[in-house]
Amino acid sequence: MNLYSKPTSYVLIGLFAFFIGALCQPVAAYIEGPWLWMIAKGADIDSDPLAVASQGKLTETLVATYGVNEGDRLGQLRWTRGRIFPEVDCLVWRWGCYSDNVNSVVNRVGLSNDRGLNHHSAYALINILSPRERRNVAMGVGSDDAVKVWLNGEVVHVNKVDRRTTGIQDLFRVDLNAGNNLLMIKVSDNLWNWGMFFEVYLEQNEFHTVLPMRTSDISLAIYLFEKYSITLQDPEIQEVLPTVLTRFQEPEIQALLTPLIIDTVAKNPDLLGQFGVSEKTINFIKGNAGVRAMLRDPDFQILLQNPTALSEFAVLVTGEELAALPEERPLAADVDGNGTVNILDLVRIATRLGRTGPDPADVNRDGTVNIRDIVLAAALMGTEAAAPSTLAVIGTQRGKLPLHAADIQRWLTHVQHIDSRDPTFQRGVIVLKHLMEVLTPKRTGLLPNYPNPFNPETWIPYQLSQPADVTVTLYSVNGTLVRTLALGHQSAGIYQSKSRAAYWDGRNELGEPVASGVYFYTLRVSGEFIATGKMLIRK
């Protein structure tokens, strides 16, 4: 035995522990705060989870410009003070060092009980007090993962990155005002750790930090009115804007006002004609760069999706309330008048195709019920995920819907011959494709017949993942052929309802009633799929 083996091991272990301990020590003090903290679901650094969580009442821009007070609510959470510490861990099996100090602080202050919260963004606010105006001040930030920094309402640094952090990683320079400087940091986490470090590179006596306070009670409408005050002074705005905002309040238009569509309209104002906006108004917007810039503003896009904020904005611009809408104005695509646009409305429109003149199925009011009405109704059923939610709305099982994959495939075939760049039309096509996916089974299969036992008739349901030739063959218990039901070539879909399933009237090939007893039925699909079930006739 080597007499020096144990002491050597102890020395090596000690050196290793010292090395790891040294790595885990923060290399600088960093600004611990206290900061005001908030979290919101969503890890896209370019999106605005605050706007989503507050349903448009609060945005990142508003918070970064005017601040918040400790205890202000965001949904079920409150803005809460907390210090963030320069915690760094080093684990050999994790291949290096990392910080999870954002997770630590949001757990500690009660914003989350999840020690491994993923796909969220954290917001940290602090007020930097400077005794005098300073130019070109260096700041540093480290983040896990992406980070965005605002100073006095302006974005001063963005890094869309997926990384670990153990300290400062990004340097940037800013100008400080004399007195208050509101700083907000957003750190968006995808998976694993969630960390942040921040530093101002000034001497300690040259600045200090305090908790921020809301400087004024300001709404999104007031903020945008002030931001675009010069553009909004144009006299023509007084004439055209109320008309546009009133149109945007209508329920079927509100359903379409996604940021993508608003962006598209800003780039091509001619599309406003699809929303019933006059040619005069469209020409004014095309010639006014300030209005187009306002349409492209993410905060203005949030305002457009909030009828209350729209009304407030209109009053600020024109001094007049928007034209009142009927309290229960029905959606144009709500053909059956039940207050919801769903699959049943698509079916009713389809049954009235080709009709002319006034008709509730003429969704776009062009005088004819056609495929365009079906596509527009599909667009008004919701977002791209509308197909599954629509099934839930009408409260029925997929196989019993009055709409089938073959119907949608036929509509989509007609749509291919329509050249339309209208974003509403394009959205409707997307929704129809989603419906097509929901109504098309993933696999071919034979389902149990119903009723069973039966006398004298039964239905044999099945489903097809691809178009195919379908045959159902019936046998007695001793294997004798009783009847062949040649169903012909069938489209992909679910054949479960009585109008679509294979039907047997309890008779043989000669038309004679069969005797009581057990029978077998076999489904053959294009010679590639075979399945057999058992049923009982009881007389």
Secondary structure, 3 states (H helix, E strand, C coil): CCCCHHHHHHHHHHHHHHHHHHHHCCCCCCCCCCEEEEEEECCCCCCCHHHHHCCCCCCHHHHHHHCCCCCCEECCEECEEECCCCCCEEEHHHCEEECCHHHHHHHHCCCCCCCCCCCEEEEEEEEEEECCCEEEEEEEEEEECEEEEEECCEEEEEECCCCCCCCCCEEEEEEECCECCEEEEEEEECCCCCEEEEEECCCHHHCEEECCCCCCCCCHHHHHHHHCHHHHCCHHHHHHHHHHHHHHHCHHHHCCCCHHHHHHHHHCHHHHHHHCCCHHHHHHHHCCHHHHHHHHCHHHHHHHCCHHHHHHHHHHHHCCCCCCCCCCCCCCCCCCCCCCCCHHHHHHHHHCCCCECCCCCCCCCCCECCHHHHHHHHHCCCCCCHHHHHHHHCCCCHHHCCCCHHHHHHHHHHHCCCCCCCHHHHHHHHHHHHHHHHHCCCCCEECCCECCCECCCEEECEEECCCEEEEEEEEECCCCEEEEEEEEEECCEEECCCCCCEEECCECCCCCECCCEEEEEEEEECCCEEEEEEEEECC
